[in-house]
Amino acid sequence: MLRISGVRARVTHVATRIPFRYGIAEMVAAPHVVVEVTVSDGSSEHRGWASEHLPPKWFTKDPDSAFVDEIADMVQVIEHAVAVANGLSGDSAFEVWQQLQAEQDAWAADAGIPGLLAGLGSALVERALIDATCRLLGEPFPRALALGMLGFNPASIHPELAGFAGLARPTGSTIAIRHTVGLSDPLTGDEVVDRPADDLPVSLEEIIARYGVTHFKIKTAGKLDDDLPRLNRILDLIDAAGIDPVLTIDGNESMKTAQHLVEWTRGLLADERLAPVIREKLVAVEQPFHRSIALGPEAAAALAELGDDIAVIIDESDDAVGTVRAAMDLGYAGGTYKGCKGVFRGLANAALVASRGGRSVLTAEDLSTVPPLTVAQDLVVAHVMGLTHIERNGHHYFGQLAPLQPDIGEVARAAHPDVYERHPDGTVRLRIVDGAVALDSLLAAPFGFAAEIDMDTLEPLSVAAAARGM
């Protein structure tokens, strides 16, 4: 029997080195929450950790809400999940998570809290629970999952998976970084304004040269007059570097009618330069529809009209454990994995996509997450899903590790020398070689990070502490 015998949450803050514009928001700083879970099996106990930014204007995307109010909402769902989790018990981590998720969902429904937002709290606790359980078992996450030691049962989430043989055995010791090209990011060096005082690249041209990336996630505005020339300029840089690219496009919920998506897609495919790239190199278009219509009949009609012209997946609309299945039934190709939505839920969606085959797609995405906890756990989960690339952008926009304790850089580098490196300015950062991050030491850790975290120097989580300085 597994029991959660303690849960606590702390908060720190991280500032960007360059602003990150996505959708209706521009991030220049963010509170960073870390959750610690202690689990016991009756004879011993271990702690585990997980962390996450509190990003503005993503979970609700309300243009009229004040940032401090959004922080309060995010803190509230984390505090509720922490309170619910303490004392839960079950035969496995998966069973404990199911109880937590059910209580969090019921509370959110009664309180009128969107499911995507509520899931932030349960997902943070879940990841810390998985880490603590793996430490208790003395097994790394991939092995514990494969041997059934975590109790994962995808059929309890998607009934059609009863008897499913499991995900394909992952291969490779690295995972490719799919670099985010933000809406206002400079493409060439001469477009850079207010270059930060560090040795890191800023423009896309510099990023390609520095990191050797070949995978890209391109954010679009849903306006052909803006998107067509920008996409062609990005392709110019990719071609000049001799890259055979892998691409995704993020629609940023920019479309509120079915015809908008149809006309936009037809416009891309009418461009002589873009058409073959869209057909051959594009994995999927992520969340083009605003969440208010994304799972309705209008979206289904648009997807049917487009047919096989383009694969469309959901992201922000994925607000419950069964939503990706419902979206695929409407005609979507699949969905996304983000750590803020939950690990077990993401693994079940990966199994669903694998079982349906064809053009079904699951991608792994980012919220400008930073090491050492969030990124490492994401990389391990994506690898176990069998994914060969994952969107990562926190190393670019933030350029630092989350300050979870004063010596966190040295602790991370000592535990994972294949993943982190010291830069000339003395900081420790993510190590990217030939566009990829090494996985060996992450996969051997309990859940992505081998060392223990000392949270005692961080403030207890509260709205005031999270909002301080924002």
N, C-alpha and C positions, 0 to 999 in steps of 0.2 A: 504494500500500500504506500502510495506517495502522498505526502502532505506538504502544503505550503505553510511553513511555520513563521514566516516573516516577509514583509514587503515594505520597501521604502523608496521614495523618489526624491531626487535632488536636481538642481538646475544650475547651469552655467551659461555663458554667452559667447557667441562667435561672430566676428565681423568678417564681411567679405573683403577680398583684396580688390575686386572689381564688381560692379553691380550686376545682378542677374535679373533680366526681364523675362517674365513668362506670363502669358495671358494678360490679365488686368493688373498685375503686380510687378514691382521691381524690388528685389531683396538686396539689402545692404548690410543686414545683421539679423541674427535670429537667436532666440533662446534655445538652449540645447538641454534636453531632459535626459537623465540617466535613471533607470529603475533597477533596483537590486531585489532579487527573489531568493529566499532561503527555502530549500526543500529538505525533507527528512523521510527516511524509509523505516523509521523506528529504531535503527541501530546507529545511523550516522546521518550527518547533514552537510550540505554544501550550498554555497551561494553562486548565483549566476547574474549576469548583467546584460542590459540592452539600453540603447540610447537613440534619440531622434531629435531633429530640429522641430521647432514649432513654426512652420512656414506660413507667411501671410497670404491670405486670399487664395488658398488652394482647396482646403476641405469644404468651404462653402462658396467661395467666389462671389461674395456679396459686395458690389462696388460701393455701397453706402455705409458699410459697417466700419467702425473705428478699429484700428489695429489692437488697441488695448482690450476691446470687447472680444475680438477673435482670440487673443491670448487667454482671456478668462474662460472662453468656451473650451479651448484645447486643454487647459489645466483642469477644468471640471471633469472632462471625460477620463483623463488620466487618474485623477484622484478617486473617481468612482471605481474604476477598474482595480486600483490598488486596494481599496477598502473591501471590495467583493472578493478578491483573490485570497486575502489573508485567511487561512484556515481551511481552504478548499482541499479536498482529498479525493483520490481515485486510484484505480489500478495502474494508470499510466499518465504521462504528460498530456497525451491527446485527450484522455477522458477528463482530466482537470481543465484543460483548455475549453472543452465543449461546455462544461458547467459555467465557466467564466463568460464565454461568448454568449450563451443563452441569457444569463442574467444581465449582461451589458446591453444586449439587443432589446430585451424587454423594458429595461429602464429607459433607454433612449427613445423607444417608441412612445412610451407614456409621457415623456418630457418633451417630445417634438424635436428631438435632436437628430440630425441627419445621420444615416448609417455610416457613411464614409468617415465622418468626424468621430462618432462613437467608437469605431474600429481602431482609431489611433491608440486609445487607452488599452483595449484588450490585446492589441498586437504587441505593444511594448512589454506588457506583463508576460505574454506568451513567449516572446523571444528570450527574456530573462529566465523564464521557467525552463525552456529547452536547454539553455546553457547550464543552469544549475543541475538539471537532470543528467546531462551528459557528464558533468563533473562527478556527480554521485555514482554514476554507472562506471566511470573510468573508461569511457568509450567516446571517440569522436563522432560528431553528428552523422556523417554519411554511413558509418558502420552501425550505429545505434538505430538509425532509420531502416537500413536494409535488413537488419536482423529482427525487426519488429519490437525492439526494446522500448520504443516511444509510443507504441500502441496505435500508430497511424492507420486509419481505416477510411479511405477515400469514398467508399460506397455509402458511408453515413452522411456524406455531404452531397454526392451525386449518385443516386441509386443505380443509375445505369452502369456504374463501375463495379457492380457485384461480380466477383470472379476475375476482375482485371489483374493481369499478370504482373503489373508494376511498370515503372518507368525504365526506359533503356539505361543500361549501365553507362555512366558517363566516362568519357575518355579525355586524355590531355591533361597537362600539368599547368596550363595557363588559360586565361579567359580574356578575350578581346574587349577593349574598352570602346564603347560606342559614344563618341564625343558629341556633346550637345552644342549645336549652333543656335544661340539665342536670338531673339527677334532684333535686338539692337547690337549684337556683337560685331566688332570690326572684322572684316574679312582679310584685309592686308595691313601691313605695318603703318602705312601712311594715314590710315583711318583711326589709329589709336589716339585717344585723348586722355590726358591725366594718367599716364602710365605709372603703375605702382612701383615703389622702390624695392623691388625684389628681382631675382634672376629668372622669373617664370615667364612663359610666353603669354601674349594677350590676344593677338589676332589669330584667325583660323590658319592663315599661312604659316605663322610661327609655331602653332600647335602641331601641325602636320610635320614640320621640320624637326621639332624637339622630341615629340613622343612617337612618331611613326604611326599614327593612327590611320586605320583604313575603314573604320566603321563610324557612321555619323547619324545623329538624330537632328533633323532640321525642323525648327519651329517655324510655322507659317501663320499668316494673318487671315487666311481665307479670302484674300482679295487678289485676283489674278494680276491686276496692274502692279501690285507690289511683289507678289510671290514669284511670278515668272522671271523677271529680271534677276531677282536675288538667287533663285535656284540655279539659273544659268551661270551666274558669277561664281557660285560655290562649285559647280561642275568644272568651270575653267580652272580653279585652283586644284581640284582633285586630278584633273587631266594633266595639268602641268607637273604635278608630283609623280605622275606615272602610276596612280593608284587604281586598282580594280575594286570599287567600293561596295560596301553593304550599307544600305540606307533605310531609315525609317523617317516618317514625317509626323510631326505632332500638330494636329489641327487646333489645339488649344480651345476647344469648345466654341469655335468662332462662327459656327453655322447654326441658324435657327429655323431653317426650312429645308425640306427634302430637295427642292430644286437647286438650292444653293450648292449642296454637295455634288449633285449631278453636273451642273454647269461648270463648277470648279474643276472637277475631274476631267470632263470633256476638254476644258481649256488646257489642262496640263498635257493631255494626250494629243492635242492638236499642235503642240509645239514640236517641231521637227527634231530639235536637239533633246528635249526631255522625254519624248515618247518611249524610245527604246530603253532609256534608263529606268523609267517608271515600270515598264513591263518586265525588265530583267534583273534590276538591282534593288528594287524597293520591296522590303519585307512586308510593310503594312503602313496604313495611315491610322494614327492613334487619335481617338476621340475628336473627330471633326464636329460632331453635333453637340450643341449645348445640352447639358444633362436634363433640361426640362422636356426635351423631345426625343432624347437618344434611344429610349426603350419603348417608343410608341409606334403606332401603325405608319406614321409618316416616314419615320426612319426605315422601317421594314420595306416600304415601297421603294425608297431610293436605293437601298441595297439590292433589291431584286432587279431594278432597272440597270444598275451597274454590272450586275452579274460577276463574271470573272475578270472584269477590267482592272479591278483593284481590290486588295484585301483591306478591310476596315475592322479595327478592334476598339474595345472600350477601355477607358481608364478611370476617369472621375465618376463615371456612371456605375462603377463596380462598388456598390454600397452594401452588399450582403453576401453571405457565403454561397448562395445559389445564383447570383446575378450573371456570372459569365455563362452559365448553362442557359439561362433565359435569353441572354443576348445572342448566343449562337443559334438558338432556336428561331430567333427573329431574322437571322441572315448574316450576323457578324461572323468574322473569321475566328474571333477569340477575344483575348484580353491581355492584361499586363500583370506582372508580379511587382509589387512594391512592398518593402518590409512593413510599411505603416498599415497595410491591409491584413497582414498575418501570414505566417509561414505555412501552417497546416492547410489553410484555405488556398494558398498559392500552389502547394504541392498537389492538392486535389484538382485544381484547375489545370495544372500541367498534365495530370493523368487523363483528365477529360479530353483535352486537346489531342493527346497522343492516341486515345482510343477512337476518336472520330476521324483522324487522318485527313487526307485530301489537302485542302489549302488552309486547314486550321492552324492558328498561330497563337503562341504565347510569347511575349517579350518580357524582359526584365528592365525596369525603369528606375529613375533616381528622383530624389527630392533635394538635390544638392547635399546629400549626406556626406559625412566626413568620417575618417578613421578615428579611433581604432576599432570601435564596436560595430557601428552601423554598416560601414562598407564591407568589413570582413564577413559579417553574417550574411549580407546580401550575396556576396561572391560565392560563398559556400552553398547557399540554397540554389542559386542559379546553376551552379555546376551539377548539383544533384538532380536538378530538373533536366539535365542534358543540354542546357543552352551553351552556346559557344561564344556569345557576346552579351554584354550588359551595358546599358547606359550608365555612365559615371560622369559627374561634372563638379562634385564638391572639391576635388583636388584642384580644379581650375578656378572656380569662383571664390573659394575660401582659401585654398592653398595651405592648409594647416590641419593638424589633428585637433579633435575636440579637447579642450583643457580639463580633462576629468580629474587630473591630479598634477602636481607641479612637475614631476619627472616623467610624464606620460610618453614623451617622445623617446627617451632612452629605454623605457620599459618595453615599448612597442618594437623598437629596433632590435633589442636584445632577444625578444621572443620570436621575432619574425624577420630575420635579416634578408630574406629573399623578397619581402614585401615592402619594406621601408628603407629609406636611405637618408643620410645626412647631406644637406645642401651647403654650399659655401657660406651662407649667412648663419649657419648653425642650427637651422630648423630641421626637424625630421618630417619627411613627407612620403606620400605614396610613391612607389617605384614602378615606373611604366617603361617597358623595354619593347621595342618593335610593336607598339600599340597594344600591349597586353600586360596583365599583372600575373605574377606567379601565384600558384595555389598550394604548393606542397605543404608548407608549414601551416597554412590556414586549415587545410583538410585534416591535418593531424591534431589540431587543437580541439578542445571540447566542442566549441561552437564558434570557430573563426578567430578566437583570441585566446592564447594560452595562459597569459598572466592573469592575476587577480587585480581587481580595481579597488582602490581606496577612495571612497566617496566622502570621507569625513571633512575634507576642506571645502566642500560644496554646500551651498545653501539648501535647506529643505524646500521642496517645491511649494510655491504659493503663487497666486496671481501677482502680488506685489514683487516677489523675487524674480519671476519670469519677465515681467514688464520693465524692470529696472533698467534704465539707460536706453530704452527703445524709443 
